[in-house]
Every structure is written in C-alpha cells, then in structure tokens.
Amino acid sequence: MSAQLPLAFRWQVPSQSFSNYIAKSNQTVYQTLLQVLDKKEELSMYLWGESGTGKSHLLQAASQYASARNQIPVYLPFSQLQHISPDALDGLETVDLVCLDDIQQITSSSPAMLLEWEQALFGLFNRLHENQVPLLITANTQVQSLGLNLEDLVSRLSWGYSFKLEPLPENCKRIILQKYATSLGLSLPDKVADYLLSHHPENLKQLIIYLDKLNYASLAKKRRLSIPFIREVLNDRFSGE
C-alpha cells in the first residue's frame, strides 16, 4: 500500500523533503524528529510556531521519508477542516506514521464539534501510543494556549517532545524559494526572489503557492520570471503594496 493521504488530499508541495529542508536554528528539532521516526525516542512530537517556519514542510517530508521506507504514512492538513470530520481519525492506529498539520483549526469549530474533535484526538492518541505508532502534530501555538477544553487531551499532547520552530533568516528564505523554483524548472534570480520576499516576508508558505501559480503562467506564456512578469501575474495581490 503506497497511498499517503486519506480522502482526496494531496501533498501541498510535492518537492518538500528532508533533502531540501534548511534547519539552521531548528537543527535540534530536525535531529529529534528523525529519532522519533526511527522509534529511538518518544513517539509523539508537537511542533509549533508562526506561519512560514517550516512546520508543514517537516510533516510532509516525514511522510515522504516513511513512504520511501515502504511504510504507510497519513498526512491530514487541518487547514482543510471543511473536508475532514472526526471520523477521519478512525483506524489510523493501523498505519506507520500519523501527521496532523495545523490542529489549531479545530478550535474555530462550534462547541459541539470541538468536543467531537477533542474526543476523537484523545482516542487516537491513546490508540497510537498503544500500537507504538509515531504521531507528529503542528499548531501555531503551544499546547496550553490552543484553547482546548478537554484537559486529558491537553495532557496527552504534552507527553512527548514539544518544540517551537524559529523563523528562518531572510537569506535562507531566498534559498528555499530558489530551490523550489529549480524543482519546478524555473530560474529565480536573487532580485526577483527578494521582490517576492519584500511583499510577503512573513509567509513563506504563501510564496510557495505564488511560485506554483507563476510556474503555470510561465509555461503558458513561455516567459521567464522577472519582476514585471510577477507584477502582471500577481497584480491582484501585489497592486497597491
């Protein structure tokens, strides 16, 4: 079985892997994550931090790492919560790795639905722990600040490792953008990358999405990436900024 995603989910960024992850100040996080995947340490890991710090990258890279070892990973992006129900967690204790991305999204649910999610997550955690299945979770804040009501779930989520991911320096963000552009067959000159970063320096994930859009436009119009071309394609997003 080689499927990594339940339902209709696909990788947000197919090229995100450990080989193109730039650890820098998050080196300890990266090394510990590898130990969790190899079941040498605790089997649960909670990663938190602001958008663009590489949380989704690490979870998708971990899923690809497991898949390459003929294991069955499941990656659930809670940013698509409208497409997921608590039932999606049923039976996940039978796979080899579970990655839950952006779980803070459940706190925007109605009180009744939040309770269902909390109970489902609590049950999943216990089943994974019993079956020795690694669990990786990301959120935008630490466990105690998520706004969860089920104290037993807060306790479970605090059992394993918890790390705050630190933002990358600007020069590293440029490298990431250029590496991703290269994976798409694009050339992203320094000046063009800096132009993108000047508009959304705080949101690397959004810039990756923009690069996907620019890639399609570049292929369709047979044009290389330049600042005028970016303004043309992303005019509705960058105009007036």
N, C-alpha and C positions, 0 to 999 in steps of 0.2 A: 504494500500500500504506500503510495507516494504523495497523496494529497496532503497539503499543509494547512489548508484553510477550510473551515466548515462553511455551510451555506454557499453564498456566491462571492465570498471575499477573495481578493487577490492581493498580492504584495503592493503596498503603496509605492514603493520604489524598488523595482526588481534587482537593481545592482547593489543594494545595501548589504554589505557583508563585513566580516571581521577584517578582511584584507584591505578594505578602504576606510576603516574606522580610524580616526585620528584621536588617540586617547588624551595626550597632553596631561592636563591636571586631573584627568579621570583615569589614570593608569591603574590605580588600585582597584577601582570599580571593574575595569576590564579584566584584570587578572583574577579577581574573585569570581566574576561571572563564569569564566572558563572552569574554575574549580567546581562551581555549582553544577555546570553542565556535565562534568565528568564524575559527579556524585562523590567528590572528595571532601566536600564541606556541607554546610547547611543546604537543604534542598529548596528553600524559598528565598527570594530576593526582591526587595521593594526599592525601586528607583524613582526618585522624584526630583523635580526641578522645573524651571521655566521652559516655555516652548523654544525649540531650536537647540537644545542642549544634547540631542542625540539619543533620547530615550527610545523612540520608535526604531531608530537605526539599530540599536543594540538588540531589541527584541526580534526584529526581522532577521538580523544577522545570526542570532542564536537559533532561530527556526531553520535557517538555511544550513547552519552548522550541523544540527541534528539530522536534517534530511540527508545530508551528504554522508552521514554515518548509517544510513538505512534505518533511521528511527522515524517515528511518526510524531511530528510536532503540530500543535494547533495554535494559531495566532488569531486573537479576537481584538479588533480595534473598536473600543467603546466610543470613539468619535462617530461611529455609525450606529449609535444606540437605537435609532429608529428601526433598524433592520435586525436587531437582536432582542431576544426575550430571555428571561432567566432559564428557560428550558434548554437553551444552547449549551449550558454547563453540564447537563446530564450526560453521564458516561465518559467524561473526559479523563477520568482516572485510568482508562484503558490505553491511553496514548503514552508517548515517551517524554513529552515536554508540553507545558501549557504556558502561553504568553498572553497576558491580559493588559492591553495598552490603553492608557487614559481612563482608569476606572473612576476618576472623579466625576465623570459624566453621569453616573447613576444618581448622584445627589440632586440633579436637576429634575428627577422624576417626581411624580406625585407621591405623597406619603405612603400610600398603599403599595405602589410599585417599588418604591425604595425598599420597603420592608421585604418584598419578594426577592429583590436583588441581594439584599444583605443575607437573607436565609440561604439563598442558592450559593452565594460565595462562601458562606460559612461551611455548608455541607461539602462543597467542592474541596475546600482547603483540607478538611479532615480526611476525605477520601484519597486525595493526592498524598497526604502525609502517610497514610496507612500503606499505600502502594509504592511509596518511595519514588514518586514522580516529581521532578523539579518544576517549580512554579515561579515564573517571572512576572512581576507586576510593575506598571509605571503609573504615575499620577503627577499632578502639578504641585502637590504639597505633601508634607509629611503625614503619616497615618493619622496622628492625633488631630490634625486640622482638616480632615476630609469632610467632616460633618456627618459621620455615620452615627446611627442611633444604637446599633446592636453592639454592646460592649464586648461580647465574646468574639465578634468578628474583628474588632479593633485589636483585641489581644492576640488573635491568631496572626493577623497581618504584621504584628510586631515581633513575632517569634524569630524570624530569620534575619538575614542581612538587610540593612537599610542604608542607602547611600543617597546623598544629594549630588546630582550631576552639575558640575560647574560650567558656565558658558565658555565657549572657545574664543581665543583671541581673534581679532579681525583677520589677521593674515592666514589663520587656519581655516576660517570660513571661506576665504577665497580659494584655498587649495581644494576644499571639499566641493565647491561649485565647479571648479575646473576639472576635477576628477570625474564628477558626474557627467559633465558636458562631454568629456572624452569618451565615456562609456556609451554615449548616445551618438558618437561620431561627429561631435561638434568641436570647434575650436573656440575657446572663450578667453580672449586676450585680457590681460590684467586690468586695463582701463574699463573694459566692458563689465567685468566681474565687479569692479569697485563701484560702477554705476548702479548695478543691481543692489549691492550691499548698502549703498547710500540711501536707498528708498525703503528697504526693509532689513536693517541691520540686526533687529531683534528676532527675526523669524526665518531661520534657515529652511525650515520645512516648507514654508510658503514659496521661497525662492526656488526650491527644487521643483515644485509644481509649475512655477513660471517657466523653468527650463524645459519641462515637458511640452508646454504649450509652444514655446519658441522653437523647439525641435520640429514639431509638426509644421509650423509656419515656414521654417527654413527649408524643409524638404519640398513643401508645396510650391514655394516661390523661388526655390533654388538660389537662396541668398545666404550669405554668411552673417554671423552675429556681429552687429555693430550697434552703437548707441542709437542712431536714427532708426534702425530696424526695430530695436526693442521698443522705442517710443511709439512706433507705428503699430506694433502687435499688441502692446500692453497699454495703449493710450488711455483706455477707460480706467486703468488702475493707477497709472503714474501721472496723469494730467493734473496740473494744479499743485503738485507736491514740490 
